[in-house]
């Protein structure tokens, strides 16, 4: 389906160019990086909320976005399947909103043909496709339509292998339960509208998001009850827990042998939870810290907004609630989170979302550290803190000066790890040049998209080059990076540090307890090994244990293994560590996953003694 659609679009595009015959057509420009995608600007008249609520107001914007996407697909060679999927899926959503149901179904089939992950091959576009099929026979929104959608989704799910789609359906159920008008419109009001207020326009980085909002308001939200019920009944009929492949592979070391210094480079840590495993310097935990402006700090944890500084217990309960939703656990905390987000008022959105962002930053580094240190009493932790933004609008805004300060902080942090003789450092974070460009637009910086593109490239490269040089200058340290959670190619997206190629850097993707690919995990040529990153239990500040998901949880599993291997054989070089970890891992039949195997890796390094 994709080949036919692209061929038709290419012919139409070529014919529009003065009727030149196909044989004389010039080769299409090839796009090798996400940052090189064409830029477009859409002038906005009126408020965005008015536009997404009104079909008449929405139509001109939708037509302009459709025109540009079709031109890009016709006029460029885009080897990245993820980008192709996103563009075609946007057209499918527009087709559905326009009542072109058969065309929407055809595009969704084209998207499905571009999928690589096993679950995505089965589930891609299912919900919208069933809705389009139902709308062809029933009036959209009618009782018969709603029944047809519910029955169609259940019928298709019943024909699929539960073990492959389980995690995705749990996520779909949680997403349906959290749906609410204020949540859908919150980003429009608090993020996109301020851009329009400053510039009078939106770029194609943000404008397509309005399509998702309108689709949510007019098509998805009215089906909330049917979706929640359908997913809930399906999951209830398949209460089968996946086999845990990791328990048999686990490696726990006794409290003897040489110690190894392990670094975690993250958002913050509650040192009190890790006792003797914390390395001390002049009686204090070994720490280097920088705030979000890359200024030196003495705080092991990031500051919390005044509104939640005294509500650590409530923060933890919300985190547990999200975790339980992901696991399809009907807990009191999950119920509270559903009520909180699905019933948000307009005035509550910004405060609530920023509280959740701040809580995530506050908890992240402690959770990662708990995974990295587990089962290794000989590990000694040193911590490098960097701070992530927790506001809907960027603070600080990107600048060359800020990037230079960031680069300097990277060098200082790596020097800190070197001074403490760290042998392995975990990095469960990252960023991309496209994200910098988006932040520039949100800050109202750059007169044109091309100017923002150039600014973003200069700013991003300063930070990336600084980080790359700092790591390259510490060849005795194995740096372990998380691949990212965007379900995309980290290399195409230039997601640093995941896309950086160095002999002492190892990038990790995420699978679940059974070794199945996590729905969110990014991938690409730099991702060399996979570990469990789905609902991994670890510590939060204060001592609660909660399961979280992400490549952030997969990377410290590899960091943990590397530190254990160094206890078993301290003479290992960085190259030998990587060889032992990747070489002992098991490649799956589909070739997409390389599952780490701690016990086999231990056998390899012990044989080197």
QUIMOSUL-V532783 format. One record per residue. RES is the residue in one small letter. SS is DSSP state (helix for helix, strand for strand, loop for the rest). D_CENTER is the distance of its C-alpha to the mean C-alpha in Angstrom with 1 decimal. Layout:
res=RES ss=SS d_center=D_CENTER
res=RES ss=SS d_center=D_CENTER
//
This chain:
res=x ss=loop d_center=28.1
res=x ss=helix d_center=25.8
res=x ss=helix d_center=28.7
res=x ss=helix d_center=31.1
res=x ss=helix d_center=29.1
res=x ss=helix d_center=28.4
res=x ss=helix d_center=32.0
res=x ss=helix d_center=33.3
res=x ss=helix d_center=31.1
res=x ss=helix d_center=32.2
res=x ss=helix d_center=35.8
res=x ss=helix d_center=35.6
res=x ss=helix d_center=34.1
res=x ss=helix d_center=36.7
res=x ss=helix d_center=39.5
res=x ss=helix d_center=38.6
res=x ss=loop d_center=39.3
res=x ss=loop d_center=43.1
res=x ss=loop d_center=43.5
res=x ss=loop d_center=43.0
res=x ss=loop d_center=43.5
res=x ss=helix d_center=40.5
res=x ss=helix d_center=42.3
res=x ss=helix d_center=42.3
res=x ss=loop d_center=38.6
res=x ss=loop d_center=36.9
res=x ss=loop d_center=33.9
res=x ss=loop d_center=30.6
res=x ss=strand d_center=28.6
res=x ss=strand d_center=25.7
res=x ss=strand d_center=22.3
res=x ss=loop d_center=20.8
res=x ss=loop d_center=17.9
res=x ss=helix d_center=15.6
res=x ss=helix d_center=17.5
res=x ss=helix d_center=20.7
res=x ss=loop d_center=20.1
res=x ss=loop d_center=23.0
res=x ss=loop d_center=23.0
res=x ss=loop d_center=24.7
res=x ss=strand d_center=25.8
res=x ss=strand d_center=26.9
res=x ss=strand d_center=29.6
res=x ss=loop d_center=29.2
res=x ss=loop d_center=32.4
res=x ss=loop d_center=32.3
res=x ss=loop d_center=29.5
res=x ss=helix d_center=26.1
res=x ss=helix d_center=26.7
res=x ss=helix d_center=30.0
res=x ss=helix d_center=28.5
res=x ss=helix d_center=25.9
res=x ss=helix d_center=28.7
res=x ss=loop d_center=31.4
res=x ss=helix d_center=31.6
res=x ss=helix d_center=34.1
res=x ss=helix d_center=32.2
res=x ss=helix d_center=29.0
res=x ss=helix d_center=30.8
res=x ss=helix d_center=31.5
res=x ss=helix d_center=28.0
res=x ss=helix d_center=26.7
res=x ss=helix d_center=29.4
res=x ss=helix d_center=28.5
res=x ss=helix d_center=24.8
res=x ss=helix d_center=26.1
res=x ss=helix d_center=28.6
res=x ss=helix d_center=26.2
res=x ss=helix d_center=23.6
res=x ss=helix d_center=26.6
res=x ss=helix d_center=28.1
res=x ss=helix d_center=25.0
res=x ss=helix d_center=24.8
res=x ss=helix d_center=28.6
res=x ss=helix d_center=28.9
res=x ss=strand d_center=26.3
res=x ss=strand d_center=25.4
res=x ss=strand d_center=21.6
res=x ss=loop d_center=21.0
res=x ss=loop d_center=17.2
res=x ss=helix d_center=16.9
res=x ss=helix d_center=13.4
res=x ss=helix d_center=15.1
res=x ss=helix d_center=18.2
res=x ss=helix d_center=16.5
res=x ss=helix d_center=15.0
res=x ss=helix d_center=18.4
res=x ss=helix d_center=20.5
res=x ss=helix d_center=18.6
res=x ss=helix d_center=19.2
res=x ss=helix d_center=22.9
res=x ss=helix d_center=23.0
res=x ss=helix d_center=22.0
res=x ss=helix d_center=24.7
res=x ss=helix d_center=27.2
res=x ss=helix d_center=26.7
res=x ss=helix d_center=27.3
res=x ss=loop d_center=30.3
res=x ss=loop d_center=31.8
res=x ss=loop d_center=31.5
res=x ss=helix d_center=30.4
res=x ss=helix d_center=31.5
res=x ss=helix d_center=29.8
res=x ss=helix d_center=26.5
res=x ss=helix d_center=27.0
res=x ss=helix d_center=27.8
res=x ss=helix d_center=24.6
res=x ss=helix d_center=22.5
res=x ss=helix d_center=24.4
res=x ss=helix d_center=23.6
res=x ss=helix d_center=19.8
res=x ss=helix d_center=20.4
res=x ss=helix d_center=22.4
res=x ss=loop d_center=19.6
res=x ss=loop d_center=17.3
res=x ss=loop d_center=17.2
res=x ss=loop d_center=15.6
res=x ss=helix d_center=18.4
res=x ss=helix d_center=17.1
res=x ss=helix d_center=15.9
res=x ss=helix d_center=19.4
res=x ss=helix d_center=20.9
res=x ss=helix d_center=18.9
res=x ss=loop d_center=17.8
res=x ss=loop d_center=19.3
res=x ss=helix d_center=21.5
res=x ss=helix d_center=21.6
res=x ss=helix d_center=22.4
res=x ss=helix d_center=24.7
res=x ss=helix d_center=26.7
res=x ss=helix d_center=27.0
res=x ss=helix d_center=28.4
res=x ss=helix d_center=30.8
res=x ss=helix d_center=31.9
res=x ss=helix d_center=32.5
res=x ss=helix d_center=34.8
res=x ss=helix d_center=37.1
res=x ss=loop d_center=36.7
res=x ss=loop d_center=36.5
res=x ss=loop d_center=32.9
res=x ss=loop d_center=32.8
res=x ss=loop d_center=36.0
res=x ss=helix d_center=36.4
res=x ss=helix d_center=36.9
res=x ss=helix d_center=33.6
res=x ss=helix d_center=31.6
res=x ss=helix d_center=33.4
res=x ss=helix d_center=32.8
res=x ss=helix d_center=29.0
res=x ss=helix d_center=28.9
res=x ss=helix d_center=31.3
res=x ss=helix d_center=29.5
res=x ss=helix d_center=26.1
res=x ss=helix d_center=27.8
res=x ss=helix d_center=30.0
res=x ss=helix d_center=27.2
res=x ss=helix d_center=25.2
res=x ss=helix d_center=28.5
res=x ss=loop d_center=28.9
res=x ss=loop d_center=25.7
res=x ss=loop d_center=25.3
res=x ss=helix d_center=23.8
res=x ss=helix d_center=22.4
res=x ss=helix d_center=20.2
res=x ss=helix d_center=18.8
res=x ss=helix d_center=19.1
res=x ss=helix d_center=15.5
res=x ss=helix d_center=14.6
res=x ss=helix d_center=17.7
res=x ss=helix d_center=17.2
res=x ss=helix d_center=13.9
res=x ss=helix d_center=16.0
res=x ss=helix d_center=18.7
res=x ss=helix d_center=16.8
res=x ss=helix d_center=15.5
res=x ss=helix d_center=19.1
res=x ss=helix d_center=20.6
res=x ss=helix d_center=18.7
res=x ss=loop d_center=19.7
res=x ss=loop d_center=22.1
res=x ss=helix d_center=23.6
res=x ss=helix d_center=22.9
res=x ss=helix d_center=19.2
res=x ss=helix d_center=19.1
res=x ss=helix d_center=21.3
res=x ss=helix d_center=20.1
res=x ss=helix d_center=17.7
res=x ss=helix d_center=20.5
res=x ss=helix d_center=23.0
res=x ss=helix d_center=21.3
res=x ss=helix d_center=19.1
res=x ss=helix d_center=20.4
res=x ss=helix d_center=24.1
res=x ss=helix d_center=24.5
res=x ss=helix d_center=23.5
res=x ss=helix d_center=26.2
res=x ss=helix d_center=28.6
res=x ss=helix d_center=28.4
res=x ss=helix d_center=28.5
res=x ss=loop d_center=29.6
res=x ss=strand d_center=26.9
res=x ss=strand d_center=23.2
res=x ss=strand d_center=21.7
res=x ss=loop d_center=20.0
res=x ss=loop d_center=16.7
res=x ss=loop d_center=17.2
res=x ss=loop d_center=20.1
res=x ss=loop d_center=18.6
res=x ss=helix d_center=16.7
res=x ss=helix d_center=20.2
res=x ss=helix d_center=20.7
res=x ss=helix d_center=18.0
res=x ss=helix d_center=19.7
res=x ss=helix d_center=23.1
res=x ss=helix d_center=22.2
res=x ss=helix d_center=20.9
res=x ss=helix d_center=24.1
res=x ss=helix d_center=26.7
res=x ss=helix d_center=25.4
res=x ss=helix d_center=22.8
res=x ss=helix d_center=24.0
res=x ss=helix d_center=27.6
res=x ss=helix d_center=26.4
res=x ss=helix d_center=24.6
res=x ss=helix d_center=27.4
res=x ss=helix d_center=27.7
res=x ss=helix d_center=24.0
res=x ss=helix d_center=23.9
res=x ss=helix d_center=27.2
res=x ss=helix d_center=26.5
res=x ss=helix d_center=23.3
res=x ss=helix d_center=25.1
res=x ss=helix d_center=28.2
res=x ss=helix d_center=26.4
res=x ss=helix d_center=24.7
res=x ss=helix d_center=28.0
res=x ss=loop d_center=29.7
res=x ss=loop d_center=27.5
res=x ss=loop d_center=27.5
res=x ss=loop d_center=27.1
res=x ss=loop d_center=25.1
res=x ss=loop d_center=23.5
res=x ss=loop d_center=25.3
res=x ss=loop d_center=23.9
res=x ss=loop d_center=24.3
res=x ss=helix d_center=23.3
res=x ss=helix d_center=26.4
res=x ss=helix d_center=28.8
res=x ss=helix d_center=26.9
res=x ss=loop d_center=26.6
res=x ss=loop d_center=28.6
res=x ss=loop d_center=30.1
res=x ss=strand d_center=32.4
res=x ss=loop d_center=35.7
res=x ss=loop d_center=36.5
res=x ss=loop d_center=38.4
res=x ss=loop d_center=38.2
res=x ss=loop d_center=36.9
res=x ss=loop d_center=34.1
res=x ss=strand d_center=30.9
res=x ss=strand d_center=29.0
res=x ss=strand d_center=25.3
res=x ss=strand d_center=23.1
res=x ss=strand d_center=19.9
res=x ss=strand d_center=18.4
res=x ss=strand d_center=16.3
res=x ss=loop d_center=16.6
res=x ss=loop d_center=19.8
res=x ss=loop d_center=21.8
res=x ss=loop d_center=24.6
res=x ss=helix d_center=27.0
res=x ss=helix d_center=29.5
res=x ss=helix d_center=27.7
res=x ss=loop d_center=28.1
res=x ss=helix d_center=31.9
res=x ss=helix d_center=33.5
res=x ss=helix d_center=30.3
res=x ss=strand d_center=29.8
res=x ss=loop d_center=31.6
res=x ss=strand d_center=33.9
res=x ss=strand d_center=35.3
res=x ss=loop d_center=38.6
res=x ss=loop d_center=38.0
res=x ss=strand d_center=34.5
res=x ss=strand d_center=31.1
res=x ss=loop d_center=30.0
res=x ss=strand d_center=27.5
res=x ss=strand d_center=26.6
res=x ss=strand d_center=24.6
res=x ss=strand d_center=23.7
res=x ss=loop d_center=22.8
res=x ss=loop d_center=20.4
res=x ss=loop d_center=23.3
res=x ss=loop d_center=23.6
res=x ss=loop d_center=26.9
res=x ss=strand d_center=28.1
res=x ss=strand d_center=27.8
res=x ss=loop d_center=29.4
res=x ss=loop d_center=27.0
res=x ss=loop d_center=25.0
res=x ss=loop d_center=22.8
res=x ss=loop d_center=21.5
res=x ss=loop d_center=23.7
res=x ss=loop d_center=23.1
res=x ss=loop d_center=24.2
res=x ss=loop d_center=27.8
res=x ss=loop d_center=27.1
res=x ss=loop d_center=25.2
res=x ss=loop d_center=26.7
res=x ss=loop d_center=29.1
res=x ss=loop d_center=27.0
res=x ss=helix d_center=25.1
res=x ss=helix d_center=26.2
res=x ss=helix d_center=24.8
res=x ss=helix d_center=21.4
res=x ss=helix d_center=21.5
res=x ss=helix d_center=22.6
res=x ss=helix d_center=19.8
res=x ss=helix d_center=17.2
res=x ss=helix d_center=19.3
res=x ss=helix d_center=19.6
res=x ss=helix d_center=15.9
res=x ss=helix d_center=16.0
res=x ss=helix d_center=19.1
res=x ss=helix d_center=17.8
res=x ss=helix d_center=15.1
res=x ss=loop d_center=18.1
res=x ss=loop d_center=20.5
res=x ss=loop d_center=22.7
res=x ss=loop d_center=25.1
res=x ss=loop d_center=25.5
res=x ss=helix d_center=27.0
res=x ss=helix d_center=23.8
res=x ss=helix d_center=21.8
res=x ss=helix d_center=24.6
res=x ss=helix d_center=24.5
res=x ss=helix d_center=20.8
res=x ss=helix d_center=21.5
res=x ss=helix d_center=24.6
res=x ss=helix d_center=23.0
res=x ss=helix d_center=20.3
res=x ss=helix d_center=22.2
res=x ss=loop d_center=25.3
res=x ss=loop d_center=24.1
res=x ss=loop d_center=26.7
res=x ss=helix d_center=26.2
res=x ss=helix d_center=27.2
res=x ss=helix d_center=24.9
res=x ss=helix d_center=21.5
res=x ss=helix d_center=21.0
res=x ss=helix d_center=22.4
res=x ss=helix d_center=20.5
res=x ss=helix d_center=17.0
res=x ss=helix d_center=17.8
res=x ss=helix d_center=19.2
res=x ss=helix d_center=16.1
res=x ss=helix d_center=14.1
res=x ss=helix d_center=17.0
res=x ss=helix d_center=17.3
res=x ss=helix d_center=13.8
res=x ss=helix d_center=14.7
res=x ss=helix d_center=18.1
res=x ss=helix d_center=17.1
res=x ss=helix d_center=14.3
res=x ss=helix d_center=16.7
res=x ss=helix d_center=19.3
res=x ss=helix d_center=17.2
res=x ss=helix d_center=16.1
res=x ss=helix d_center=19.7
res=x ss=helix d_center=21.1
res=x ss=helix d_center=19.3
res=x ss=helix d_center=20.5
res=x ss=helix d_center=24.0
res=x ss=loop d_center=24.7
res=x ss=loop d_center=27.8
res=x ss=strand d_center=28.9
res=x ss=loop d_center=31.6
res=x ss=loop d_center=32.4
res=x ss=strand d_center=29.1
res=x ss=strand d_center=29.6
res=x ss=strand d_center=26.6
res=x ss=strand d_center=26.4
res=x ss=strand d_center=23.6
res=x ss=strand d_center=22.3
res=x ss=strand d_center=20.7
res=x ss=loop d_center=18.8
res=x ss=loop d_center=17.8
res=x ss=loop d_center=14.8
res=x ss=loop d_center=15.7
res=x ss=loop d_center=15.8
res=x ss=loop d_center=17.5
res=x ss=loop d_center=16.8
res=x ss=loop d_center=18.7
res=x ss=loop d_center=18.2
res=x ss=loop d_center=20.5
res=x ss=loop d_center=21.5
res=x ss=loop d_center=21.4
res=x ss=loop d_center=20.8
res=x ss=loop d_center=24.1
res=x ss=helix d_center=25.7
res=x ss=helix d_center=27.2
res=x ss=helix d_center=24.1
res=x ss=helix d_center=22.5
res=x ss=helix d_center=25.8
res=x ss=helix d_center=25.6
res=x ss=helix d_center=22.1
res=x ss=helix d_center=23.4
res=x ss=helix d_center=26.4
res=x ss=helix d_center=24.4
res=x ss=helix d_center=22.5
res=x ss=helix d_center=26.0
res=x ss=helix d_center=27.4
res=x ss=helix d_center=24.8
res=x ss=helix d_center=25.2
res=x ss=helix d_center=28.9
res=x ss=helix d_center=28.7
res=x ss=helix d_center=27.1
res=x ss=helix d_center=29.8
res=x ss=helix d_center=32.5
res=x ss=loop d_center=31.6
res=x ss=loop d_center=31.6
res=x ss=loop d_center=28.0
res=x ss=loop d_center=27.5
res=x ss=strand d_center=23.8
res=x ss=strand d_center=21.0
res=x ss=strand d_center=17.4
res=x ss=strand d_center=14.6
res=x ss=loop d_center=11.3
res=x ss=loop d_center=10.1
res=x ss=loop d_center=10.0
res=x ss=strand d_center=10.5
res=x ss=loop d_center=11.8
res=x ss=helix d_center=15.1
res=x ss=helix d_center=14.0
res=x ss=helix d_center=12.3
res=x ss=helix d_center=15.7
res=x ss=helix d_center=17.6
res=x ss=helix d_center=16.0
res=x ss=helix d_center=16.9
res=x ss=helix d_center=20.4
res=x ss=helix d_center=20.8
res=x ss=helix d_center=20.0
res=x ss=loop d_center=22.5
res=x ss=loop d_center=25.1
res=x ss=loop d_center=25.4
res=x ss=loop d_center=26.7
res=x ss=loop d_center=29.3
res=x ss=loop d_center=27.8
res=x ss=helix d_center=24.6
res=x ss=helix d_center=26.1
res=x ss=helix d_center=27.0
res=x ss=helix d_center=23.5
res=x ss=helix d_center=22.2
res=x ss=helix d_center=24.8
res=x ss=helix d_center=24.2
res=x ss=helix d_center=20.4
res=x ss=helix d_center=21.3
res=x ss=helix d_center=23.9
res=x ss=helix d_center=21.9
res=x ss=helix d_center=18.9
res=x ss=helix d_center=21.3
res=x ss=helix d_center=23.2
res=x ss=helix d_center=20.3
res=x ss=helix d_center=19.1
res=x ss=helix d_center=22.7
res=x ss=helix d_center=23.5
res=x ss=helix d_center=20.8
res=x ss=helix d_center=21.8
res=x ss=helix d_center=25.5
res=x ss=helix d_center=25.1
res=x ss=helix d_center=23.5
res=x ss=helix d_center=26.0
res=x ss=loop d_center=28.8
res=x ss=loop d_center=28.0
res=x ss=loop d_center=28.5
res=x ss=loop d_center=29.5
res=x ss=loop d_center=26.1
res=x ss=strand d_center=23.4
res=x ss=strand d_center=20.0
res=x ss=strand d_center=17.1
res=x ss=strand d_center=13.6
res=x ss=strand d_center=10.2
res=x ss=loop d_center=8.9
res=x ss=loop d_center=5.2
res=x ss=loop d_center=2.3
res=x ss=loop d_center=3.6
res=x ss=loop d_center=6.7
res=x ss=loop d_center=8.7
res=x ss=strand d_center=11.3
res=x ss=loop d_center=10.5
res=x ss=loop d_center=14.2
res=x ss=loop d_center=14.6
res=x ss=loop d_center=12.0
res=x ss=loop d_center=13.7
res=x ss=loop d_center=10.7
res=x ss=strand d_center=13.0
res=x ss=loop d_center=13.9
res=x ss=loop d_center=12.3
res=x ss=loop d_center=14.5
res=x ss=loop d_center=17.6
res=x ss=loop d_center=20.4
res=x ss=loop d_center=22.8
res=x ss=loop d_center=25.1
res=x ss=loop d_center=23.8
res=x ss=strand d_center=20.1
res=x ss=strand d_center=18.3
res=x ss=strand d_center=14.6
res=x ss=strand d_center=13.3
res=x ss=strand d_center=11.3
res=x ss=strand d_center=11.1
res=x ss=strand d_center=13.8
res=x ss=loop d_center=15.5
res=x ss=loop d_center=19.0
res=x ss=loop d_center=20.7
res=x ss=loop d_center=18.8
res=x ss=loop d_center=17.2
res=x ss=strand d_center=13.9
res=x ss=loop d_center=11.0
res=x ss=loop d_center=9.8
res=x ss=loop d_center=6.1
res=x ss=loop d_center=7.0
res=x ss=loop d_center=7.4
res=x ss=strand d_center=11.1
res=x ss=loop d_center=14.1
res=x ss=loop d_center=17.4
res=x ss=loop d_center=16.5
res=x ss=strand d_center=14.8
res=x ss=strand d_center=18.0
res=x ss=strand d_center=17.6
res=x ss=strand d_center=15.6
res=x ss=strand d_center=16.0
res=x ss=strand d_center=15.5
res=x ss=loop d_center=12.2
res=x ss=loop d_center=12.8
res=x ss=loop d_center=14.8
res=x ss=strand d_center=16.2
res=x ss=strand d_center=18.9
res=x ss=strand d_center=19.6
res=x ss=strand d_center=21.2
res=x ss=loop d_center=20.5
res=x ss=loop d_center=22.9
res=x ss=loop d_center=26.2
res=x ss=loop d_center=26.0
res=x ss=loop d_center=24.4
res=x ss=strand d_center=22.5
res=x ss=strand d_center=19.4
res=x ss=strand d_center=17.0
res=x ss=strand d_center=13.2
res=x ss=loop d_center=10.3
res=x ss=loop d_center=7.5
res=x ss=helix d_center=8.1
res=x ss=helix d_center=9.6
res=x ss=helix d_center=12.2
res=x ss=helix d_center=12.8
res=x ss=helix d_center=13.7
res=x ss=helix d_center=16.5
res=x ss=helix d_center=18.0
res=x ss=helix d_center=18.9
res=x ss=helix d_center=20.0
res=x ss=helix d_center=22.1
res=x ss=helix d_center=23.7
res=x ss=helix d_center=24.4
res=x ss=helix d_center=26.2
res=x ss=helix d_center=28.2
res=x ss=helix d_center=29.3
res=x ss=helix d_center=30.6
res=x ss=helix d_center=32.6
res=x ss=helix d_center=34.1
res=x ss=loop d_center=34.8
res=x ss=loop d_center=34.5
res=x ss=loop d_center=35.9
res=x ss=loop d_center=32.8
res=x ss=loop d_center=31.6
res=x ss=helix d_center=28.0
res=x ss=helix d_center=28.5
res=x ss=helix d_center=30.1
res=x ss=helix d_center=27.3
res=x ss=helix d_center=24.8
res=x ss=helix d_center=27.5
res=x ss=helix d_center=28.0
res=x ss=helix d_center=24.4
res=x ss=helix d_center=23.5
res=x ss=helix d_center=27.1
res=x ss=loop d_center=27.5
res=x ss=loop d_center=24.2
res=x ss=strand d_center=24.8
res=x ss=strand d_center=23.6
res=x ss=loop d_center=23.1
res=x ss=loop d_center=25.4
res=x ss=loop d_center=22.8
res=x ss=loop d_center=22.1
res=x ss=loop d_center=18.3
res=x ss=loop d_center=18.0
res=x ss=strand d_center=19.8
res=x ss=strand d_center=20.2
res=x ss=loop d_center=21.4
res=x ss=loop d_center=24.8
res=x ss=helix d_center=26.0
res=x ss=helix d_center=29.6
res=x ss=helix d_center=30.1
res=x ss=helix d_center=28.6
res=x ss=helix d_center=31.1
res=x ss=helix d_center=33.9
res=x ss=helix d_center=33.1
res=x ss=helix d_center=33.3
res=x ss=helix d_center=36.3
res=x ss=loop d_center=38.0
res=x ss=loop d_center=37.6
res=x ss=loop d_center=39.8
//
